[in-house]
């Protein structure tokens, strides 16, 4: 399937990928890592979460979206400067250096469109967005699943193999785990 990726500038398309079916439901909206305050993340509920995403979108695209040949949104990847995310203060995921790196923390593909290379396109699109914004490097924190199956609810962080295929290298171990798999810090220099 041919897909194109674009910066996420259309709220309804972002909502399709990360919003709830019911507006009053409490779902992530991909804010868990994007907000620097865990208190704010806990306090935002229902419609307020979507409004926060809309507010953040006014500051710039919060990630990239993948579209199929018919223009239907089929995927999402979150990417933003690490300094404006909870990764800035995360004690389980180390800082390799003091560069103003960008973080990629969520890659989602809609059901019915998986296993078609869309994750690869999303990761590439996220790197392109960071590069366009003059990021010196971009990093992700995927699981090192060593080829084992990752539960779909936890697969949003990506796998080490996905990041390696995009040219990332492991820059550090972490003390973070997800679905019983260790997470690793993968880095791609953009300079």
C-alpha positions as a printed Julia matrix, in Angstrom:
191×3 Matrix{Float64}:
   0.0     0.0    0.0
   1.31    3.43  -0.93
   1.06    5.9    1.93
   2.11    9.48   2.38
   3.0    11.12   5.65
   2.3    14.73   6.52
   2.66   16.88   9.61
  -0.42   16.52  11.8
  -2.24   19.79  11.22
  -5.85   18.57  10.88
  -7.43   18.06  14.29
 -10.12   15.63  13.05
  -7.44   13.4   11.52
  -5.47   13.39  14.77
  -8.71   12.61  16.6
  -9.31    9.64  14.29
  -6.01    8.14  15.4
  -5.74    9.01  19.09
  -9.15   10.21  20.22
 -11.99    8.18  21.69
 -15.1     6.93  19.92
 -17.13    8.71  22.6
 -16.06   12.33  23.27
 -16.59   11.92  27.03
 -14.32    8.86  27.33
 -10.99    9.12  29.12
  -8.32    7.98  26.69
  -4.7     8.92  26.2
  -5.01   11.29  23.19
  -1.21   10.71  23.08
  -0.8    13.19  25.93
   0.77   10.92  28.56
   4.31   11.72  27.45
   3.58   15.05  25.76
   2.63   16.79  29.0
   5.49   17.65  31.33
   3.3    17.45  34.43
   1.9    14.09  35.52
  -0.58   16.05  37.64
  -1.96   17.8   34.56
  -2.14   14.46  32.74
  -4.17   12.94  35.6
  -6.48   15.94  35.92
  -7.34   16.28  32.22
 -10.46   14.23  31.59
 -12.92   13.49  28.81
 -13.4    16.4   26.38
 -10.64   18.43  28.08
  -8.04   16.01  26.72
  -9.09   16.66  23.13
  -9.17   20.41  23.78
  -5.61   20.19  25.12
  -4.52   18.48  21.91
  -6.24   21.21  19.88
  -4.39   23.83  21.97
  -1.04   22.09  21.47
  -1.66   21.88  17.72
  -1.81   25.67  17.61
   1.87   25.65  18.62
   2.79   23.31  15.76
   2.17   19.76  14.56
   2.33   17.29  17.48
   3.39   14.52  15.12
   2.78   13.1   11.68
  -0.12   11.26  10.07
  -0.07    8.61   7.36
  -2.7     8.65   4.62
  -3.57    5.93   2.14
  -4.14    6.47  -1.59
  -7.75    7.53  -1.0
  -6.72   10.15   1.58
  -7.92    8.15   4.59
  -5.8     8.6    7.71
  -4.24    5.24   8.6
  -1.45    6.03  11.05
   0.01    8.39  13.64
   3.46    9.08  15.09
   4.08   11.53  17.92
   7.28   13.58  17.73
   8.27   16.69  19.65
  11.28   18.29  21.37
  12.19   16.15  24.37
  12.43   19.27  26.56
   8.65   19.75  26.21
   7.79   16.16  27.14
   7.88   14.03  30.27
  11.07   12.45  28.89
  12.86   15.63  30.0
  12.55   14.48  33.61
  12.03   10.73  33.21
  14.39    8.92  35.6
  14.1     5.58  33.8
  15.15    6.88  30.38
  18.55    8.57  30.52
  19.79   11.62  28.67
  22.7    10.71  26.43
  23.9    14.31  26.19
  22.64   17.89  26.33
  21.51   18.16  22.7
  18.02   19.55  22.13
  16.86   16.21  20.71
  13.35   15.4   19.6
  11.54   12.35  20.95
   9.33    9.85  19.12
   7.15    7.99  21.6
   4.06    6.69  19.83
   3.54    4.95  16.5
   0.01    3.73  15.8
  -1.5     2.1   12.74
  -5.24    1.65  12.35
  -6.63   -1.87  12.46
  -7.03   -3.26   8.96
  -3.91   -1.42   7.78
  -1.24   -3.18   9.82
   1.59   -5.3    8.38
   1.83   -3.04   5.32
   4.94   -0.99   6.18
   3.01    1.98   7.57
   5.04    2.03  10.8
   8.2     2.45   8.74
   6.63    5.34   6.8
   5.47    6.98  10.04
   8.91    6.73  11.63
  10.48    8.2    8.5
   7.9    11.01   8.48
   8.58   11.78  12.15
  12.32   11.99  11.44
  11.62   14.29   8.48
   9.49   16.61  10.64
  12.22   16.8   13.3
  14.83   17.48  10.6
  12.68   20.25   9.07
  12.49   21.85  12.52
  16.3    21.72  12.73
  16.5    19.09  15.44
  20.13   17.98  15.88
  19.03   14.42  16.65
  15.91   12.36  17.23
  15.44    9.49  19.63
  12.88    6.84  20.45
  12.37    4.47  23.36
  11.13    1.22  21.8
  11.0    -2.23  23.32
  13.78   -4.71  22.63
  11.45   -7.64  22.0
  14.12   -9.77  20.27
  11.6   -10.84  17.65
   8.95  -11.93  20.11
   5.34  -10.8   19.66
   4.45   -7.58  21.48
   0.91   -7.11  22.79
  -0.84   -4.6   20.51
  -1.81   -2.36  23.42
   1.89   -1.91  24.22
   3.29   -1.94  20.69
   2.82    1.83  20.32
   6.44    2.51  21.37
   7.78    0.54  18.43
  10.46   -2.11  18.42
  14.22   -1.87  18.38
  14.2    -3.57  14.95
  11.85   -0.92  13.52
  14.18    1.86  14.66
  17.28    0.01  13.44
  15.68   -0.35  10.0
  15.35    3.47   9.95
  19.06    3.97  10.69
  18.81    4.52  14.46
  21.44    3.01  16.73
  21.15    2.07  20.37
  22.58    4.92  22.42
  21.75    3.67  25.91
  20.05    1.08  28.04
  17.12    2.22  30.17
  15.52    0.94  33.36
  12.1     1.2   31.73
  10.11   -1.86  30.68
   6.87   -2.3   28.8
   4.94   -5.57  28.51
   7.89   -7.3   30.23
  10.31   -6.16  27.51
  13.19   -3.77  28.21
  13.03   -0.42  26.51
  16.17    0.94  24.87
  17.14    4.45  23.83
  17.61    4.6   20.07
  19.19    7.69  18.5
  19.59    9.11  15.0
  21.93   12.05  14.45
  20.48   14.62  12.04
  23.49   16.94  11.83
